[in-house]
Amino acid sequence: MTKTNKIHAVIYTALALLLLISAAMWYKYYQKEKELRTALNNSYDRAFFELTDYVTNIDALLSKAQLASSPAQLASISNEIFMQSAEAKSCFGELPSQELNLENTARFLSQVGDYTYVLSQNMINGTQISQEEYENLNALNKYASELSSNLGAIEQKIYSGEVTIANSGGSLFTEAYAAGDLLTDLENVEKSFEGYPALIYDGPFSEHIENMESYMLKDAPEITKEEALQKASEFLGDRGDGLEYENEMINTAVDAYVFGKSTGDSYLTISVTKHGGYILYFLENREVNSVNYDVAAATELALEFLESRGFTSCVDSYYEVSSNIATINFAYSQDGTKCYSDLIKVRVALDTGDIIGIECKGYLMNHRERDLSKVNLTVEEARERVSTHLDVTAVSMAVVPKDSLQEVLCYEFKGTYLDKNFIVYVNAENGREENILLLIESETGILTI
């Protein structure tokens, strides 16, 4: 064998070995990818099967709820529906639904448990279920039945191998199916919710929350971008020089113009509502490296600032200190009654005492003069509704927002129990105990849970 032939042989041998190694590595990678895909598919299948079971259970429980005549029985059933719907939402969230708009299905799973829970609480508090509420329960039952049926049909297709739930590269489907179309099946599930009723009730998923309008802005005239810039400059005073238009916030509960500017090592942004020209928020981002003001002094500075900008009759409630900045919550006070929905948050830099932020959305959405005449209980009668374990130290009146954002006029009892501070709210109209809050007090603030 010549020298050249030997070199060629060595090269061919090396190439052959390289090809073998590459093939082995590719096969190993293929097997690993196959295992991962199988595990992922199994995970999706499990989530889908469990979702189907939970919806089937919800269907049965809704039928029982319509026959419950006692508060205890409805409370037990609604608690089970609440848990089943929570588990169903969890399974629903595990499915790769990026390519689908399943908003109505998700809304149903959120509302069904919440709605039945609210009805049970109303019964416990002595309010019977109305005919309209029975009709809503019946409608929810029908939608649950149809959803259960549709999911069950898809489940059978998955069992038979007709369709596959998979995810590769962020796509819902990996490859063409031998038969069937899961995308079409799931779209049909969503279509089954056409005509789904708008549920208005005292809960956090009620339709009225999403469609809420601002009390202050709904009849206010629209202003131009130039007028908004003038409003922003006037609000900020000297700091308003050099503001430039950035963008618009549209299709939100509060549409607004946004302006901003850079000032050395800080950046300032401010938003002005398109209707009425009110300040929605402003924020000056800068480092605060020292503390020359305590929270009490910062609260006074914040109150002075609010009054100078037209926010009168505000009282402070809770605060938090972080990065040498105090964020203080203020609520509007109407004739001595705190209206907690009318919320304004003010940020105070503790080095200079400057106001470096304000957030007014709660105030703009809710502020108006309330009817505070619906007081059927004296303070003594309300006090009898509070646990004797609470050592009451102060009492006042307050308008309190519930989870549904509906407001309740309450007696606010502050007190202590086991060396902890609590607030108990008693409905001033019917004596119902609306809420109990635990005050968490530390060096960094006062918060409630």
Beta strands, then each sheet from edge to edge (+ up, - down):
strand 1: 244-249
strand 2: 256-263
strand 3: 266-273
strand 4: 279-285
strand 5: 314-322
strand 6: 325-334
strand 7: 337-349
strand 8: 355-359
strand 9: 391-401
strand 10: 407-417
strand 11: 420-427
strand 12: 433-442
strand 13: 445-448
sheet 1: 1+ 2- 3+ 4- 8+ 7- 6+ 5- 13+ 12- 11+ 10- 9+
end
